[in-house]
Amino acid sequence: MTATGGSAAGPRTVGEIMSHPPVTATPDEPVAVAAERMRTQGVGSVVVVNGERVVGILTERDLVRLAASEPAAASIAEWMTPDPDSVAPDVAVTEAFASLAEHGYRHIPVVDDGRVVGVVSMRDLMRIAQIQPADHLAHDVPRGLEGVVVAETTIGDVRGLEGFYHYRQYNAIDLAETRSLDDVWHLLSEGELPDRAQRERFDAEIRPLREIPPSVKAVLPELALAGEGARPLDMLRTTVSLVGATEGFGPSLDLDAAELRAQALRICAVVPTLLCALYRLQRGEPVVDPHPELGFAANYLYMMTGEVPRPEHARGVEQYMIATIDHGFNASTFTARVITSTGADLAAAVVGAICALSGPLHGGAPSRALDMIEDIGSTDRADSWLRDAVQRGQRLMGFGHRVYKTDDPRNVMLRSVAERLDAPMVDLAKYVEQRAVEILAELKPDRKLYANVELYASIVLNACGVPREMFTPTFTTSRVIGWTAHIREQAADNRLIRPSAQYVGPPPPQPVPPVE
Ligand SMILES: CC(C)(COP(=O)(O)OP(=O)(O)OC[C@H]1O[C@@H](n2cnc3c(N)ncnc32)[C@H](O)[C@@H]1OP(=O)(O)O)[C@@H](O)C(=O)NCCC(=O)NCCS
């Protein structure tokens, strides 16, 4: 694709904001030379040229891929993106922005009459595109807001092409391998990992917050049994509302940062207790109060089953929880921020986020992934089952992701946790994963569909004694830590989130017909 066009008199064009002259390299130069050129010139990419013709682009992202694979004697030709899309200098900034966002590019060469004249980056375009009036942007935004940057955050990010995500400045998987959930909660809440004294203070602050407020506890038995077939997550929405109301959570607009922090800790600490109480009451079992000695995940399993769990099960669930605390601007996190942007109270934002998480395309997938593995039942049935499902247009639960176009790092970690636990069905899950990825590649070429977090989450949670109906609730106990961090960040620097839509109905205005 080469985008061309734009209006000279109208909106700002790529030519006005591009970096020029472009930093270039030739395909036969070593990558190390290009990397040094990027560093000294302070740019994030080099355009690879053969004479005046653009033959590729090498970006920082390619250097990261290279660093992860082998050292740098490689030539640029091996690592660049060949025949990159380009844009003409007279294209409107908003148009170029939409194209970059849609394709996930970060840098794009600017080519005029077959000659490279500059480079434009996503960051340059965004800076300008953001100050265009909304009606310029509305029709440019990709469906599902894919790739659209809507806020700045210091909480974390996902790099889909690299298969990497982080909380603050740390690799989230490293945190899940080495830290406790409370430490990572501290990182998200307080901005840093705790030292010993901070850990003790935080622990002393959050443990009492696990208790359900007495007035809410009193109504739980009726609530739990109110609806035929209601699931713990459905009733959690109601009880989070109740906690907010009984504890006087006011609009976030009227609160200072310390008040909002206290409410965030309260909700995060009490959500696991509420879920386990609802689960047990729905099964006609007595509520188990929090265990004063147990850590987050062990206490969660204890409150659910009434028994102190085996340490390896508590650790497996804890690692799952750490790995799922935050994950960029996923649908539930975005929902929480939208609600907070109206100045609504923290409980309202968490309730909205729970609603978004409950959907099968977001947090509701792990139990369905386990259903699928069980339904397949044995390796010899996998091929026909998977092929048939994809050919009938079904989505394989636990596969595909909006951002990851390679292995989901959470899935990779949880696969090893499942192996460590010698989890039931782990071998079958591994076979299904391998065949599903191959069959999806064959039947849906170019879609880059891999297993996501939910596949082995279901295997790990099942192995640790978490019942299927508590899979998505378990996800909620960790993700609420991420939501509340985002709620506090949004409230600290708020602007109402209010996008636009493109009207595509019958052209207005038409006369209102008389009443018949
Ligand atoms: C996660 C998910 C919602 C992301 O969706 P998305 O970014 O909007 O992707 P799209 O819906 O645009 O899908 C792109 C293509 O891949 C296909 N696809 C995506 N996920 C698929 C899956 N799990 N199984 C089969 N096909 C899938 C779509 O059918 C579509 O194909 P098409 O272009 O031929 O119609 C999607 O992959 C999905 O539904 N996965 C299953 C549910 C799941 O595991 N959710 C947990 C996410 S952590």
PDBQT file of the ligand as one rigid body, heavy atoms in Angstrom, charges set to zero:
ROOT
HETATM    1  C1  LIG A 601      -9.564 -12.781  21.798  1.00  0.00    +0.000 C 
HETATM    2  C2  LIG A 601     -10.391 -12.400  20.569  1.00  0.00    +0.000 C 
HETATM    3  C3  LIG A 601     -11.750 -11.876  21.024  1.00  0.00    +0.000 C 
HETATM    4  C4  LIG A 601      -9.652 -11.288  19.800  1.00  0.00    +0.000 C 
HETATM    5  O1  LIG A 601     -10.482 -10.896  18.774  1.00  0.00    +0.000 OA
HETATM    6  P1  LIG A 601     -10.144  -9.816  17.647  1.00  0.00    +0.000 P 
HETATM    7  O2  LIG A 601      -8.837  -9.151  17.881  1.00  0.00    +0.000 OA
HETATM    8  O3  LIG A 601     -11.321  -8.926  17.523  1.00  0.00    +0.000 OA
HETATM    9  O4  LIG A 601      -9.958 -10.729  16.390  1.00  0.00    +0.000 OA
HETATM   10  P2  LIG A 601     -11.002 -10.872  15.257  1.00  0.00    +0.000 P 
HETATM   11  O5  LIG A 601     -12.324 -11.198  15.852  1.00  0.00    +0.000 OA
HETATM   12  O6  LIG A 601     -10.903  -9.660  14.388  1.00  0.00    +0.000 OA
HETATM   13  O7  LIG A 601     -10.453 -12.148  14.502  1.00  0.00    +0.000 OA
HETATM   14  C5  LIG A 601      -9.592 -12.091  13.383  1.00  0.00    +0.000 C 
HETATM   15  C6  LIG A 601      -9.741 -13.381  12.605  1.00  0.00    +0.000 C 
HETATM   16  O8  LIG A 601      -9.234 -14.454  13.361  1.00  0.00    +0.000 OA
HETATM   17  C7  LIG A 601     -10.267 -15.401  13.631  1.00  0.00    +0.000 C 
HETATM   18  N1  LIG A 601     -10.154 -15.842  15.016  1.00  0.00    +0.000 N 
HETATM   19  C8  LIG A 601      -9.817 -15.085  16.077  1.00  0.00    +0.000 A 
HETATM   20  N2  LIG A 601      -9.786 -15.848  17.190  1.00  0.00    +0.000 NA
HETATM   21  C9  LIG A 601     -10.130 -17.089  16.802  1.00  0.00    +0.000 A 
HETATM   22  C10 LIG A 601     -10.280 -18.292  17.501  1.00  0.00    +0.000 A 
HETATM   23  N3  LIG A 601     -10.088 -18.355  18.828  1.00  0.00    +0.000 N 
HETATM   24  N4  LIG A 601     -10.651 -19.396  16.825  1.00  0.00    +0.000 NA
HETATM   25  C11 LIG A 601     -10.860 -19.334  15.489  1.00  0.00    +0.000 A 
HETATM   26  N5  LIG A 601     -10.723 -18.207  14.766  1.00  0.00    +0.000 NA
HETATM   27  C12 LIG A 601     -10.356 -17.098  15.413  1.00  0.00    +0.000 A 
HETATM   28  C13 LIG A 601     -11.577 -14.675  13.413  1.00  0.00    +0.000 C 
HETATM   29  O9  LIG A 601     -12.611 -15.544  13.059  1.00  0.00    +0.000 OA
HETATM   30  C14 LIG A 601     -11.198 -13.745  12.291  1.00  0.00    +0.000 C 
HETATM   31  O10 LIG A 601     -11.159 -14.490  11.100  1.00  0.00    +0.000 OA
HETATM   32  P3  LIG A 601     -11.817 -13.897   9.761  1.00  0.00    +0.000 P 
HETATM   33  O11 LIG A 601     -10.998 -12.665   9.463  1.00  0.00    +0.000 OA
HETATM   34  O12 LIG A 601     -11.666 -15.020   8.778  1.00  0.00    +0.000 OA
HETATM   35  O13 LIG A 601     -13.248 -13.569  10.110  1.00  0.00    +0.000 OA
HETATM   36  C15 LIG A 601     -10.576 -13.625  19.642  1.00  0.00    +0.000 C 
HETATM   37  O14 LIG A 601      -9.328 -14.127  19.262  1.00  0.00    +0.000 OA
HETATM   38  C16 LIG A 601     -11.423 -14.724  20.290  1.00  0.00    +0.000 C 
HETATM   39  O15 LIG A 601     -12.649 -14.669  20.191  1.00  0.00    +0.000 OA
HETATM   40  N6  LIG A 601     -10.782 -15.746  20.943  1.00  0.00    +0.000 N 
HETATM   41  C17 LIG A 601     -11.536 -16.781  21.629  1.00  0.00    +0.000 C 
HETATM   42  C18 LIG A 601     -11.959 -16.317  23.012  1.00  0.00    +0.000 C 
HETATM   43  C19 LIG A 601     -10.812 -16.223  23.979  1.00  0.00    +0.000 C 
HETATM   44  O16 LIG A 601      -9.988 -17.111  24.081  1.00  0.00    +0.000 OA
HETATM   45  N7  LIG A 601     -10.783 -15.103  24.727  1.00  0.00    +0.000 N 
HETATM   46  C20 LIG A 601      -9.783 -14.864  25.735  1.00  0.00    +0.000 C 
HETATM   47  C21 LIG A 601      -8.880 -13.757  25.337  1.00  0.00    +0.000 C 
HETATM   48  S1  LIG A 601      -7.524 -13.578  26.434  1.00  0.00    +0.000 SA
ENDROOT
TORSDOF 0
